Amino acid sequence: MKLLLLFILVITFLFSCSSTNSFKKDKAVFDASKVNMSFKSVADMNDTYFVIKENNFVEFYKQLFDSVKNSSYPGKYTKSGDTLLLWFYNKKAFDLLGKKALINEEKKEIIFFDNYPVFKKKLIVN
């Protein structure tokens, strides 16, 4: 019984670390990728940024008082027309943004959503 419990704990630990390890493999390419487009939302204490990079990478982060990046959620995207299908290494980003984003070139904004038309967040071109 103790051996089974230990086995389950080890497997749980390994699966909880898997998303971080997969980003470590892509980190060098992520860091080297140039920024294609950047969006921003200004708030009282935390400004929110969403960056679209080369090689189908994205980054969602919050910055405290224009100085310290206090959270970062890197990920990847696939594009279908003006819609981005998002995949993040850290699953918490899905709760914050959703799984899809719609880029409106005319209004220079990006809208994040799970099931359109209910949106989670709206950012403007930086």
N, C-alpha and C positions, 0 to 999 in steps of 0.2 A: 504494500500500500504506500509506504514512504517513497519507494522507487518510482511508482506511478505519479505521485504528486510532484516529485522533483522533475521528472520528465516533462510534465505539463507546464511547470514553471519555466523551465529552460526554453521550451518551444514558444511560449508566450513572449518571453523576453526577446528571442531572436526575431519574431515577427514584428514586435513593436519597434525594433531598430532598423528594419529593412528599408523604409523610405529614406532615412538619413544616409544609409550606405549607398543607395542608388544615386543620390545627389552627389556624393563624393566622387563617383565615377565621372559625372558630367560637369563638375565644378570648373575644371580648367577651360573647357569649351564655353561654358556659361560666362565666365569672367572675360574671355577673349572676344565674345560676341559684341558687336556694335549695336547701339541703340537705334531702332528704326522710328519709334514713336513713344512719346511719354505723356501721361495724363496725371492730373493733380486735383485734389480736393482740399481746400483750406478749412481748418477748424480752429477752435480756440487754442488748444494745446498740441494736438497731433495733426500734422498734415499727412494726407494719404496719397500715395503715388502708385501708379501702375505703369510698368515699362514693358514695351514690346521690343524684343531684340532679334538679331539675326539667328539663324539656325533653329527657328521655331521656339525660342525661349521667351518666357515672361517672368516678371518679378512684381510682386505686390508687397509694399512695405509702408510702414508708418514712421514718421520722423518727428521727434519731439523738439519743439521750438527751433526749427530749421537747423538743427545741429546734430542730434544723435539719432541714428536709425535704431529704433527700439524693437522692431519686429520685421522679419523678412520671410516671404513665402515665394521661393522660386518654383517655376513650373515650366510646362511646355504647352503648346497650342497647335491646333490644326485649323486651317481657315477654309470656310465655305462661303463664298460671296463676301458679304460684309459681317459675317458672324464668326466669332472665334469659339471653338470648343476647347475648354480649358482642362488641364490636368496638372495638379500640384503635387509636389513631393510630400508636403505636410497637409494632411486632410483637413485641418482646421480652416484652411483658406476657403474650402468649399462652403463652410458655414458662413463665412464673411462675405464672399462674393457670389457664389453659385458656380454652375458648371459651364455657362455660356456667357458671351459678351457680344454686344451689337455695337459696331462702330458707325457713328453718324458723321460723315465727312462734312456735311453742310453746317451742322451745329458745332462741329469740332468737339464731340463728346463721345464717351463710351458708357454703355449701360450694361450692367451685370445682372443676370437673372438665372433662375432655374426653369420656371415655366412662364413664358411670356404671356401676358404683359405685366405681371407682377415683378417689379425690379427690386434688387437689393441695394444697389449703390450706383451713383452716377458721378463720373469724373469728367473734367474738361481737359483739352489739350494743354500741355504745359509749355 
